[in-house]
């Protein structure tokens, strides 16, 4: 695992927690922030996965 995969997965988890907390507290802004953070984490983790796949193919 590379640092992009790890950091992306951590951001994804933090965003999910924030999103669920926003839903529970009926805080639309927090829910939206969590959703964005979760998706940014997914993108970063996906980038890390791609880097790892390219490295393996060499």
Buried (B, 14 or more C-beta within 10 A) or exposed (E): EEEBBEBBBEBBEBBBEBBEEBEEEEBEEBBEBBBEBBBBBBEBBEBBBEBBEEEEEE
